[in-house]
């Protein structure tokens, strides 16, 4: 599962992309990133791993009439900075565009 990690105000967030076969859609998930086991690598993507997703957007790629939907998974309250929300939504928008290009919409 490819992921992107971004730091904001001392906290790290991750966006993960994977195919949700049971939904026939790409899932784009936002989580707070957690420190990875030490490997000596200085790349943020290698030193932080995605945590449990608290926001997921399903982007259908098979059904041309299906719209993307968002799911919130949050037993705890999560405060997401505006810049992180924008970053996440930009990645969702890119995924929607890719799926629509391949499905002919």
C-alpha positions as CSV (number, residue, x, y, z in Angstrom):
1,X,0.0,0.0,0.0
2,X,1.7,3.2,-1.1
3,X,1.5,6.0,1.4
4,X,2.4,9.7,1.7
5,X,3.5,11.2,5.0
6,X,3.4,14.9,5.9
7,X,4.4,16.8,9.0
8,X,2.4,19.7,10.4
9,X,3.0,21.5,13.7
10,X,5.1,18.6,15.0
11,X,2.5,15.8,14.1
12,X,2.7,13.5,11.2
13,X,-0.1,12.4,9.0
14,X,-0.3,9.7,6.4
15,X,-2.5,9.1,3.3
16,X,-2.7,5.5,2.1
17,X,-4.1,4.3,-1.2
18,X,-5.4,0.8,-1.7
19,X,-8.0,-1.0,-3.7
20,X,-11.1,-2.0,-1.7
21,X,-12.3,-5.0,-3.7
22,X,-15.6,-5.5,-1.9
23,X,-16.5,-1.8,-2.7
24,X,-15.1,-1.9,-6.3
25,X,-13.3,1.3,-5.4
26,X,-10.0,2.9,-4.5
27,X,-9.8,3.8,-0.8
28,X,-7.9,6.9,0.1
29,X,-7.3,6.9,3.9
30,X,-6.1,9.6,6.3
31,X,-4.5,8.7,9.6
32,X,-2.0,10.1,12.1
33,X,1.3,8.5,11.3
34,X,3.2,6.6,13.9
35,X,7.0,6.2,14.3
36,X,8.4,3.2,12.4
37,X,11.0,1.0,13.9
38,X,14.5,2.5,13.6
39,X,16.3,1.6,10.4
40,X,18.7,4.5,10.1
41,X,16.8,6.0,7.1
42,X,16.2,9.7,7.4
43,X,13.2,9.9,4.9
44,X,10.0,10.8,6.7
45,X,8.1,8.2,4.7
46,X,10.4,5.5,6.0
47,X,10.5,6.8,9.6
48,X,6.7,7.1,10.0
49,X,4.0,4.6,9.1
50,X,0.3,5.0,8.7
51,X,-1.7,4.5,11.8
52,X,-5.4,3.5,12.0
53,X,-7.4,5.4,9.4
54,X,-9.9,7.9,10.8
55,X,-11.1,9.2,7.4
56,X,-11.6,7.2,4.2
57,X,-12.8,8.2,0.8
58,X,-14.0,5.5,-1.5
59,X,-13.5,6.4,-5.2
60,X,-15.4,4.0,-7.5
61,X,-13.6,3.0,-10.7
62,X,-16.0,0.5,-12.2
63,X,-19.4,2.1,-12.1
64,X,-19.5,5.4,-14.1
65,X,-22.6,6.5,-12.2
66,X,-21.2,6.0,-8.7
67,X,-19.9,9.0,-6.8
68,X,-17.1,9.1,-4.3
69,X,-18.1,8.8,-0.6
70,X,-16.4,9.6,2.6
71,X,-16.5,7.5,5.8
72,X,-15.4,8.7,9.2
73,X,-13.9,6.2,11.6
74,X,-13.4,8.0,14.9
75,X,-14.1,6.5,18.3
76,X,-11.9,9.3,19.6
77,X,-12.1,12.9,18.6
78,X,-9.5,13.9,15.9
79,X,-8.7,17.5,15.2
80,X,-7.3,17.7,11.7
81,X,-5.5,20.9,10.7
82,X,-6.9,22.8,7.7
83,X,-3.6,22.3,5.7
84,X,-3.7,18.6,6.3
85,X,-7.4,18.5,5.2
86,X,-6.5,20.4,2.0
87,X,-3.6,18.0,1.3
88,X,-5.8,15.0,1.8
89,X,-8.6,16.4,-0.4
90,X,-6.1,17.2,-3.2
91,X,-5.0,13.6,-3.2
92,X,-8.6,12.4,-3.2
93,X,-9.3,14.8,-6.2
94,X,-6.3,13.4,-8.0
95,X,-7.5,9.8,-7.5
96,X,-11.1,10.7,-8.7
97,X,-9.6,12.2,-11.8
98,X,-7.5,9.1,-12.5
99,X,-10.5,6.8,-12.0
100,X,-12.7,8.9,-14.2
101,X,-10.1,8.9,-17.0
102,X,-9.8,5.1,-16.9
103,X,-13.6,4.6,-16.8
104,X,-14.3,7.0,-19.6
105,X,-16.3,9.6,-17.6
